[in-house]
Amino acid sequence: MIIESVIGNIADKDISDLRTDLLHLEWFETTKRIQRKKTAEGREIAIRFLKEGQRLRQGDILLIDAEVAVVVDIIPSDAIVVTPRSILEMGSVCYEIGNKHLPLFIQNDQVLMPFEEPIYRWLLASGYATEKQHTRLTNLLNANVQPHSHGSGGSSLFSKIMGLSNR
């Protein structure tokens, strides 16, 4: 089945009369425009988003038939969670993290990003209220640069440089 658009979201559309088949995605897969995946029940799904800026969100409905709804489920992952104490600190932490070209998520008045040890230690040393949590990264900020990885598990250039300096 080729999916070219989202039908709706379970927050807005009642699908309680249908069986739910989850499409498990990592946070970074939500911005991929072309991908092939299997649902929890083994249904093959091909996603082909041709329009710029389309991305998948938690609870998006990709397919509905007489019995089943295929719904996006973003897999929880390790994340850095910063709880800014003021609007100045919010701006400051977002600016500093943005300067490192890392993806940012804003959820529940907190700033989240995928966990990377060097960034985590830097944020703690800088005095930000920072903790490590295992959570869903669901509200990616719009940016000119989409998150992506290059081979080594998705770590950033900053992380690689910090890793070299710690040897």
C-alpha positions as CSV (number, residue, x, y, z in Angstrom):
1,M,0.0,0.0,0.0
2,I,1.4,3.4,-1.0
3,I,0.5,6.3,1.4
4,E,0.7,9.8,-0.1
5,S,-1.1,11.7,2.6
6,V,-2.4,11.5,6.2
7,I,-6.1,10.8,6.6
8,G,-6.4,12.4,10.0
9,N,-5.3,12.0,13.6
10,I,-6.8,9.9,16.4
11,A,-7.1,13.1,18.4
12,D,-9.6,14.4,15.9
13,K,-11.2,11.3,14.4
14,D,-13.0,8.5,16.2
15,I,-11.7,5.0,15.1
16,S,-12.9,3.1,18.2
17,D,-14.9,0.7,16.1
18,L,-11.8,-0.4,14.2
19,R,-8.8,-2.5,15.1
20,T,-5.6,-0.5,15.4
21,D,-2.5,-1.6,13.6
22,L,0.5,0.5,14.7
23,L,3.3,1.7,12.5
24,H,6.2,2.1,14.9
25,L,8.6,4.9,13.8
26,E,11.7,6.4,15.4
27,W,11.5,10.2,15.9
28,F,13.9,10.8,12.9
29,E,11.8,8.7,10.6
30,T,8.8,11.1,10.9
31,T,10.4,13.6,8.5
32,K,11.4,11.1,5.8
33,R,9.5,11.7,2.6
34,I,10.0,8.2,1.1
35,Q,10.3,5.1,3.2
36,R,9.1,1.5,3.4
37,K,8.0,0.0,6.7
38,K,6.0,-2.9,8.2
39,T,3.2,-2.3,10.7
40,A,3.0,-4.3,14.0
41,E,0.6,-6.8,12.2
42,G,3.1,-7.2,9.2
43,R,1.3,-4.9,6.7
44,E,3.7,-3.5,4.2
45,I,3.5,0.3,3.9
46,A,5.3,2.6,1.5
47,I,5.2,6.3,2.3
48,R,5.7,8.7,-0.5
49,F,5.2,12.3,0.5
50,L,5.8,14.5,-2.6
51,K,4.9,17.9,-1.0
52,E,7.6,19.7,0.9
53,G,7.1,19.9,4.7
54,Q,4.9,16.8,5.1
55,R,5.8,14.8,8.2
56,L,4.2,12.2,10.4
57,R,2.9,12.9,13.9
58,Q,2.0,10.7,16.8
59,G,-1.5,9.3,16.2
60,D,-1.6,10.1,12.5
61,I,-4.0,7.7,10.6
62,L,-2.4,6.5,7.3
63,L,-5.0,3.9,6.2
64,I,-8.5,2.9,7.1
65,D,-10.4,-0.1,5.7
66,A,-13.5,-1.9,6.9
67,E,-11.7,-3.5,9.9
68,V,-8.4,-1.8,10.5
69,A,-6.8,1.6,11.0
70,V,-3.1,2.0,10.5
71,V,-1.8,4.6,13.0
72,V,1.6,6.1,13.6
73,D,3.3,5.4,16.9
74,I,6.5,7.2,17.7
75,I,8.8,5.0,19.7
76,P,10.1,6.5,23.0
77,S,13.8,7.2,23.0
78,D,16.4,8.7,25.3
79,A,16.2,12.4,25.4
80,I,17.7,15.5,27.0
81,V,14.9,17.5,28.7
82,V,15.6,21.1,29.7
83,T,13.1,23.0,31.8
84,P,13.8,26.7,31.3
85,R,13.2,28.9,34.3
86,S,12.5,32.0,32.3
87,I,11.7,33.2,28.7
88,L,15.4,34.4,28.5
89,E,16.7,31.0,29.5
90,M,14.3,29.4,26.9
91,G,15.7,31.7,24.2
92,S,19.2,31.1,25.3
93,V,19.1,27.3,25.4
94,C,17.2,27.2,22.0
95,Y,19.8,29.5,20.5
96,E,22.8,27.5,21.8
97,I,21.3,24.1,20.7
98,G,20.2,25.5,17.4
99,N,23.8,26.7,16.8
100,K,24.9,23.1,16.9
101,H,22.3,22.2,14.3
102,L,20.5,19.6,16.5
103,P,16.8,18.9,16.3
104,L,14.7,20.5,18.9
105,F,11.3,19.6,20.3
106,I,9.1,21.8,22.5
107,Q,6.7,19.8,24.7
108,N,5.0,20.8,27.9
109,D,7.0,24.1,28.3
110,Q,10.2,22.1,28.0
111,V,13.0,21.8,25.4
112,L,13.8,18.3,24.3
113,M,16.4,16.8,22.0
114,P,17.7,13.4,21.3
115,F,20.2,12.3,24.0
116,E,23.9,12.9,23.3
117,E,26.2,12.7,26.3
118,P,28.5,15.7,25.3
119,I,25.5,18.1,24.9
120,Y,24.0,16.7,28.2
121,R,27.2,17.4,30.1
122,W,27.5,20.9,28.5
123,L,24.0,21.8,29.4
124,L,24.5,20.7,33.0
125,A,27.8,22.5,33.3
126,S,26.1,25.7,31.9
127,G,23.6,25.6,34.8
128,Y,20.4,24.7,32.9
129,A,17.8,22.5,34.6
130,T,18.6,19.4,32.6
131,E,17.7,15.7,32.9
132,K,17.8,12.5,30.9
133,Q,14.4,10.9,30.2
134,H,13.1,8.1,28.1
135,T,10.2,9.7,26.3
136,R,8.5,10.2,22.9
137,L,9.9,13.1,20.8
138,T,6.8,14.3,19.1
139,N,6.7,18.0,18.6
140,L,9.7,18.8,16.3
141,L,10.2,22.5,15.7
142,N,10.1,23.5,12.1
143,A,13.6,24.2,10.8
144,N,15.3,24.8,7.5
145,V,17.4,21.7,8.1
146,Q,15.7,18.4,8.6
147,P,17.3,15.9,11.0
148,H,19.3,13.2,9.4
149,S,22.1,10.8,10.2
150,H,25.3,9.7,8.4
151,G,26.1,6.2,9.4
152,S,27.3,6.2,13.0
153,G,23.9,6.0,14.8
154,G,22.9,9.5,14.1
155,S,25.3,11.3,16.3
156,S,26.0,15.0,15.4
157,L,29.2,16.6,14.3
158,F,29.4,18.3,17.7
159,S,29.2,14.9,19.4
160,K,31.9,13.5,17.3
161,I,34.2,16.5,18.0
162,M,33.5,16.2,21.7
163,G,34.3,12.5,21.5
164,L,37.7,13.2,20.0
165,S,38.5,15.8,22.6
166,N,37.6,13.4,25.5
167,R,40.2,10.7,24.4
